[in-house]
């Protein structure tokens, strides 16, 4: 479902602010893989997701989604392949529109909307059933403005919107980092449910080592723009935070310095 072959990205080349953000990243994901990505500040995690999404062009290398070379496609053309949820709960929804209107826009992504796009009775029933499964009480607030929702409710809604039309790849960029621990746990529970029920291929960037271990079937660790550790299956399930810290030290030659990831 995703093939990344030797991608590089340098910001501000030739200046005093030159930053080698990606240094020859290779990654292959099969359909249905749910990969968590861990690493310290500046490791290249978000740059990696942005490169896949086409936010900026890579300097070198190729990116394939479901067998299609998307390396040269701009962000708006890659959007039809991708679902994305950002760290900021305010991103990804229209605050001044109703919940059902936001869902209707997401459902019609990639299709011709015309001048008439009001929510039909059938759609409303589908949205109510979908939101009921989240157990957040949103099914009774379909006409409420999204701007009135809590951060957790909004992230859950954004997640549903991002997957309403099944994407080839779901990108989660620290989508629980701005939430309190209890709300973050609920959103992650919903994330697992949505990914499993729809057999989605997903990449979740996180600062939290415990979350990286608990969720998904595969974990990769990044440092200095490279993947330095890749683990899956039973080996991943049996990992501890101490194991990850040791692997980081062994593979990078330095100590992990991000307290938020360790203590999260």
Phi, psi and omega in degrees: 000329177220129174231121177242125187236102172057052181273141179232147174211124177239129176264145179051050182299140177080002180249174178292343180261017181302132181224118176275095188279324177231131187232070177078054181277129174241135178203138175234127177241133173275161177300132179092354176292138174238104187253130173260144183238122182239154178169160180285180177299133179080010182287339180109010185298305182290326175299321179300311179296319180294327177294319178296320183284346179083021179300324172215156180286148174279156180282330185201153178104176183228150178232125179240131175241118182053041177085353181262130178285110182253009187307319184266359181282136176289168185305316185293332178278335177280342186302330182291342179267343194240148165245144183216138175234129185262173180293320183280118179300342180280348181267141174101353177226162176261108188299327185270003177254158181289161178303312182294329178291320176298317180295321180296319178298317180294320182295332183259014178300130178086356179247162180284123185268330183069197182270341181252115181221021181299155183286128180276165179299319180297316179297319181299319179294321179294318180293322180296317179295319180296315182288332178300323182293342180281339179060043178240004180077010183284340181297338179262008183231035185301331182263005177285147177289137183298330180297345180271354183280158174287167180301317180294317178297322182290320178294321178297318178295318178299321179297317178296317180297321182292341184241006182297317167260112190306116179278158174294327185212133178255125180250123181242108186260086181050048190287355175245003187296331184268004184256155176290159187306317182294316180292320179300319180297320179294316180295322177293325176298316178293322178302311178302317183297312182296317181295316181293313184294330182258003182048052183275151169266127189218150173235124180241113174277133179214153172268350189262111183297322179298317179294322180297325179284318187289325188251149178084170180254000182208147180227134172236145178247134180246150174203134177054039176075014181229155171275118184251351179204135183219119185219148182211177175062216183297326179299321178292316182302328184269002181292155170235168176300322179298322177299316181295319179297320179293317179297321179298314181297317181295319188270342181250339182079016179214167180275148177287129190245012182258099183298328183297325179289322182286320186268350187301000000 
